[in-house]
Amino acid sequence: RIPPGKKETEKIKRENMEDDGKVKEEALQIIGLYQDLPRLAVFDLDYTLWPFYCECCFEDEIPYLYPQARGILYALKNSGIDVAVASRSPTPEIATAFLDKLGIRSMFVAQEIFSSWTHKTEHFQRIHRRTSVPFDSMLFFDDEDRNIEAVSKMGLRSILVDNGVNLGALRQGLSNFYQKSSS
């Protein structure tokens, strides 16, 4: 799917900005329910943080996030949980430009954006080297089963998202993380 035109994008931006604060507050409440939290939350980009494949876009287009994504990112950061990106995009320059345009690139302690046939295991090796966070202290959000299965074998807690990252996915991810940490 290709991002909408400029007029449509401005409307989406306004709606999202109004909701970001509400989502952040609700996400902070969800995070507050758990004593054992991940040290690092890692996000795929395409169909996880934004609802399109960036390789189908041009660098000069105006990107947008799923409605609850920005508020969740801010809540994680406010709670002391670092965030990172692991994307197999064949167009890392477009993905990086979109993160810049969205004003969120600086939020991520690691950005591993490159095409790979390893189902993101290489991405996580690099994230681990960069952050020194153990795999079992990471929580990963992605829209593809194959990526979830591959990195789960490395000890990561992962959550499959259907319609982008949202409060339900955050709740489920933190619950899964807590249950596995407690056992």
C-alpha positions as CSV (number, residue, x, y, z in Angstrom):
1,R,0.0,0.0,0.0
2,I,1.3,3.5,-0.9
3,P,1.0,6.3,1.7
4,P,-1.9,8.7,1.1
5,G,-1.6,12.2,-0.5
6,K,-0.6,15.3,1.3
7,K,-4.1,16.4,2.4
8,E,-5.0,13.0,3.7
9,T,-1.7,12.8,5.5
10,E,-2.2,16.2,7.3
11,K,-5.6,15.0,8.6
12,I,-4.0,11.7,9.9
13,K,-1.2,13.7,11.5
14,R,-3.6,16.0,13.4
15,E,-5.7,13.0,14.6
16,N,-2.6,11.1,15.7
17,M,-1.1,14.1,17.6
18,E,-4.3,14.4,19.6
19,D,-4.3,10.8,20.4
20,D,-0.5,10.4,21.1
21,G,-0.9,11.9,24.6
22,K,-3.8,9.7,25.5
23,V,-2.1,6.6,24.1
24,K,1.1,7.4,26.0
25,E,-0.8,7.7,29.3
26,E,-2.6,4.4,28.7
27,A,0.6,2.7,27.7
28,L,2.3,4.1,30.9
29,Q,-0.6,2.5,32.9
30,I,-0.1,-0.8,31.2
31,I,3.7,-0.7,31.7
32,G,3.1,0.1,35.4
33,L,1.3,-3.2,35.9
34,Y,4.5,-5.2,35.5
35,Q,7.5,-5.4,37.8
36,D,9.8,-7.3,35.5
37,L,10.2,-5.2,32.3
38,P,12.3,-5.7,29.2
39,R,15.4,-3.5,28.9
40,L,14.9,-3.1,25.2
41,A,11.8,-3.1,23.0
42,V,12.6,-3.8,19.3
43,F,10.3,-2.9,16.5
44,D,10.0,-4.0,12.8
45,L,9.0,-1.1,10.6
46,D,6.8,-2.2,7.7
47,Y,3.3,-3.2,8.9
48,T,4.5,-2.9,12.5
49,L,5.3,0.8,13.1
50,W,3.8,2.0,9.8
51,P,1.1,0.6,7.5
52,F,3.0,0.1,4.3
53,Y,6.2,-1.3,2.7
54,C,8.7,1.6,2.5
55,E,10.3,0.0,-0.6
56,C,7.0,0.8,-2.4
57,C,7.5,4.5,-1.6
58,F,9.7,7.4,-2.6
59,E,11.9,9.3,-0.2
60,D,10.0,12.5,-0.7
61,E,6.6,11.0,0.4
62,I,5.1,11.9,3.8
63,P,5.1,8.8,6.0
64,Y,2.8,8.2,8.9
65,L,2.7,5.7,11.8
66,Y,0.0,3.4,13.0
67,P,-2.3,5.5,15.3
68,Q,-0.9,4.2,18.6
69,A,2.7,3.7,17.7
70,R,4.2,7.1,18.7
71,G,2.4,7.1,22.1
72,I,3.7,3.6,22.8
73,L,7.3,4.6,21.9
74,Y,7.2,7.6,24.1
75,A,5.7,5.6,27.0
76,L,8.5,3.0,26.7
77,K,11.2,5.7,26.7
78,N,9.6,7.5,29.7
79,S,9.6,4.2,31.6
80,G,13.3,3.7,31.0
81,I,12.9,1.0,28.3
82,D,15.1,1.7,25.3
83,V,13.8,1.1,21.8
84,A,15.4,-0.2,18.7
85,V,14.6,-1.0,15.1
86,A,15.2,-4.3,13.2
87,S,14.0,-4.2,9.6
88,R,14.8,-6.3,6.6
89,S,13.9,-3.4,4.2
90,P,15.7,-3.5,0.9
91,T,15.5,0.3,0.9
92,P,17.2,1.4,4.2
93,E,17.7,5.0,2.9
94,I,13.9,5.4,2.5
95,A,13.3,3.8,5.9
96,T,15.8,6.1,7.6
97,A,14.4,9.2,5.8
98,F,10.9,8.3,7.0
99,L,12.2,7.9,10.6
100,D,13.7,11.4,10.3
101,K,10.5,12.9,8.8
102,L,8.5,11.4,11.6
103,G,10.9,12.9,14.1
104,I,11.5,9.6,15.9
105,R,14.9,8.4,14.6
106,S,16.8,9.7,17.6
107,M,14.6,7.7,19.9
108,F,16.2,4.4,18.8
109,V,19.4,3.2,20.5
110,A,20.0,0.9,17.5
111,Q,18.7,0.9,14.0
112,E,19.5,-2.2,12.1
113,I,17.8,-1.7,8.7
114,F,19.1,-3.9,5.9
115,S,17.9,-6.7,3.5
116,S,18.7,-10.1,4.8
117,W,17.7,-13.8,4.4
118,T,18.4,-14.6,8.0
119,H,14.9,-13.6,9.3
120,K,16.4,-10.9,11.5
121,T,18.9,-13.1,13.5
122,E,21.7,-11.0,12.1
123,H,19.9,-7.8,13.0
124,F,19.6,-9.0,16.6
125,Q,23.3,-10.0,16.8
126,R,24.2,-6.5,15.8
127,I,21.6,-4.9,18.2
128,H,23.1,-7.1,21.0
129,R,26.7,-6.0,20.1
130,R,25.6,-2.3,20.1
131,T,23.6,-2.3,23.3
132,S,25.0,-5.2,25.3
133,V,21.4,-6.1,26.2
134,P,20.9,-9.9,26.6
135,F,18.4,-11.4,24.2
136,D,16.2,-12.6,27.1
137,S,15.9,-8.9,28.2
138,M,14.5,-7.9,24.8
139,L,10.9,-7.7,23.6
140,F,10.3,-7.8,19.8
141,F,7.3,-6.7,17.8
142,D,6.9,-7.9,14.2
143,D,4.2,-8.7,11.7
144,E,5.8,-11.9,10.2
145,D,5.7,-15.3,11.9
146,R,9.0,-16.4,10.3
147,N,10.9,-13.5,12.0
148,I,9.2,-14.2,15.3
149,E,10.1,-17.9,15.2
150,A,13.7,-17.3,14.2
151,V,14.5,-14.8,16.9
152,S,12.5,-16.6,19.6
153,K,15.1,-19.4,19.2
154,M,17.7,-16.9,20.3
155,G,15.9,-16.3,23.6
156,L,13.9,-13.2,22.7
157,R,10.3,-12.7,23.8
158,S,8.4,-11.8,20.7
159,I,4.9,-10.7,19.8
160,L,3.2,-11.0,16.4
161,V,1.2,-7.9,15.5
162,D,-1.7,-8.0,13.0
163,N,-2.6,-4.4,12.5
164,G,0.5,-2.6,13.7
165,V,1.8,-2.1,17.2
166,N,-1.1,-1.0,19.5
167,L,-2.0,-1.0,23.2
168,G,-3.3,-4.6,22.9
169,A,0.0,-5.8,21.4
170,L,2.0,-3.9,24.1
171,R,-0.1,-5.5,26.9
172,Q,0.3,-9.0,25.4
173,G,4.0,-8.5,24.8
174,L,4.6,-7.3,28.4
175,S,2.5,-10.1,29.8
176,N,4.4,-12.7,27.8
177,F,7.7,-11.1,28.9
178,Y,6.6,-11.1,32.6
179,Q,5.4,-14.7,32.5
180,K,8.6,-16.0,30.9
181,S,10.8,-14.0,33.3
182,S,8.9,-15.3,36.3
183,S,9.2,-18.9,35.4
